[in-house]
Amino acid sequence: MGRSSNPYFKFKQFTVWHDRSSLRVCTEACLLGAYASVDGVKRGLDIGTGTGVLALMVAQRNENLRIDAIEIEPSSAEQAQENVSQSPFAERIRVYETALQNWDKEKGYDFIISNPPFFENHLLSTNEIKNQALHTESLTLAELANSVAQLLLKKGRFVVLLPPFETQKLTELMQEKGLWPVKQLQVFQREEKALFRLITTFQWQNKPLQIEKLTIHEGDGKYSEGFRTLLKDYYLIF
C-alpha cells in the first residue's frame, strides 16, 4: 500500500479519512496496529494518534479495551475524532487534542501504543503540520520514554514503531527507566533490502528478547504470506 493517495482508506470494519491529517495511512502503521498484542488489556493510550488508525485497529481486536487517543495537531485530531465517531468502536475511543507532555501523568494504562516522530537534525519541511508528525521537535524520544514510564502500569506493555537507529536510542532510554524490550518484529520491505522498521514491545520485566521477522513484499512484488496473515482481518484485498 505504501502511503495511500486517496482521501480515505477503507478497512473491513471501518474507514479512515486522512486528507486533513498530518500523515496518511501507511503500511508500517497498519503493521503496528495488527501486530501489537492487546490480549487481556483494558485501558489503552495511543500517543500521536494522527488519523486514529492505530486506536481503531486495536479496538477491533479487543472488545474490552477502552482507548485514549491523543494528538497535538488540531486538524489531525479533528479528523481522528470523525473517523472514530463513524466506526463501530466509537463508544470505546476518546480523542483528545493535546501534547503528551501535557497529558495527566496520574492516569494509568496497561497498554500504550505509538508511531512517534523520528527525524532529528533533518531539513524541516515548509509544512508545519507535517513537521509535527515527522520531526522530534514536537516529541523527543527522551520525552516519550519519560512519559511512558510514568503512565504504564506495572503489568502493562508499550508497543512502538521506529527505524533501527531510533529504536536503539529509545531502548537505552527505556532501560534507564526500568523498561525492557521483550518482543520485537523486524520489518523488511523485501528480503534483499536492509532492515526497514522495528516494532518493539517494552515491559517492566527484564526477560529474554523474542525476535520475529516479517517481509512485506515477495520478489515478485506481491504481499508476503506473513503480511497477508497479519492483515487479513483488516485489508479488503485479503
N, C-alpha and C positions, 0 to 999 in steps of 0.2 A: 504493500500500500504506500510506503513512504509517508509523505505528507499530502493529504487529500486536497485537491484544488477545488472541489465542490464546496458550497457554503454549509453543507452538513455531511455527517457520516452516519449511516443507518446501521444499527446493530440489530440482532434478532429480537431483543426485548425493549429497546429504547433507541432514540435518535439524538445525536449530539450535533447541535449547530455550533459552528466555530468561525463564522465570518466576522464577528466583532471581538473575538478573543485574541489575546496576545500571541498564542501559539495554536496551531491547528492540531487535530487528532493525528497522531503519528504511530508508526508500527511499534517503536520501542515502548511508548506509553501503554499501548494495548497489551504488550507482553508483560509489563509490570502489573497491570490490573488483573491479568489472567493468572499470573504465576504466584502472586503474594498469597500466602496461606492465611485464611480467615477462619479456620477451624476453631470453634469454641470461644471466639471473641465476641464481645457485646458492645463495646464503646470504642469508636474509631475516630481518628483525626487525619484528614487529608490536607497536607501542607502545600499550598500553592496549587489549588485545585484547577485553575485555568478554565477549561470548558466544563469541568465536573466529571470528566470521563472516568477517572480512577474511582471516585466515590460511587458512581453508578455501577461500575463493573464489580466491585467488591460487594456492594449491596445486593446484587443479583445472586451471588453465591452464598450469602448468609442472611437468612430472613430475620435473625435476631440482632443483627448489627445495626446500631444507630451511629451516624457519622456527622461530625462537624467538619465542614469543608471551608477552609479559609483562603482568601485570595486578595492580594494587595491592590490589584489593578481594577479600577471601577467597572469598565465595560466588560472585562472578563468575568468579574463577579456577577454582574447583572445577567450575562448570558448563561453562566453556570446555573443561576437560580431558575432561569426559564427552562433550561434543559431538565433540571431536576423536577420542576413542577409538572412537566409534561410526561414524566416517566412513571412506571408502576411503583417506584420506591420513594415518592415524594414525602411521605409521612415519616421516613426514617433518615432523611438527609437534610441538614440545615446549612445553608451557605452564608458566610459572613465576609463582608468586605473589611479586611484588616490585615495588618502585618503580623507575622509570627512573633516578632519582638514585643508586640503589644497584647498578645493573647494571654488570657488568665492562666498563670502557671499553677494555680491551685487545682485546676481540673486534672483528672487522671484518666489515662487511656490504656487499654490492653492491646490496642492496635494502632500504629501510626504508619502512614504511607506517604511517600513524596518522590516527585520527579523534579528535583530542585534546579535552580540555575547553576551553571558550572563554568562559564567562560570568565577567566580572570586575565587581566593585562592584555586584552584584545581591543582592537579598534571598536569603539561603540558605534552602533547604528544611529542614523538620524531619527529613527522611530523610537521614541521614549518608551512606548508600551512594550515593544519587542525587547528593548534593553532590560526592562524589569524581569521579563520572563527568562532571558538567556544569561544575563550577567550577574555576578555575585555581589554587585554593589547594593542590591536590594536585600540580599540574604547571603551572608558568608557561610562557609562550611563550619566555621567555629561557632557562629550564632545558631546554626542548625543543630550541631551536636549539643550545645549547652541547653537549648530549649527542649530537645528530645529527652535529655537526661532528667529534666525537671518534670516532664509530662508523662513519661512512660512508667506504668505500674510495674511492680517487681516481677510479675509473671507475664509481662507484655512482650510484644515484638515490634520492631521498627524495620520496615522494608523500603529500600531506596534504590533508585536507578541512577547510575553515574558512569562516565567513562573510566577507564582503568586508573589513570593518574589521580583523578579526583577521588576515586574510591579508596586508594591507598592513603591519601591525605585525611579523608573523613574517618577511616578506620583508626588511624593514630589518635585522632581527636576523641573518638568514641571510647577507645580503650582507656584514655586518661580519665574518663568519666565512669569507668567500670562496666561499659557495654562492649560485647564481643560479637564478632561475626560468627554465626553458627551454620549458615547456609548461603550458598552463592551460585547463581546461574551465570555462566559465561556465555555471552551472546556474540555470535559471528554472523555477519551479513551473508557470507558464503564460506565454504570450507577452506578455501585457499586464502581468504582475507585475514587481516590482523584482527585481534580481539577488539570488538566494537563497543560493547557496553557490559556492565556488570549489575546484576540485581542481587543485592546483599540483604540478608536478614540479620539484624542485631538483637541480642537478648542480654539480660543481666548475667546469665550463667556462662561461664567460660568452658565451652565444650569443643571437641574436635570439629573443624570446619568441613561441612559436606559440600563438595563441588560437583555441579552438573554443567553440561554443555548443551547449547542449542544453536543450530544453524538455521537462519531464516529461509534462505533460498538454496535449492539444489543447483547443480551445474547448469541445468537447462533453463534456469530462471524461475521454475515453479516453486511454490512454497514447499518446505520440507515436511515430512510426515510428523516430526516433533512439533513444528509450528502449527500445523493443521490440528493436531490433537489438543494442543493448549488453547487454541482459539475457537474450537468447534462450537462452543456454546454461545459465541458472540458474533462471529462473522457470518453474514448471509451466504457467502460463496462456499462455505463449508457445510 
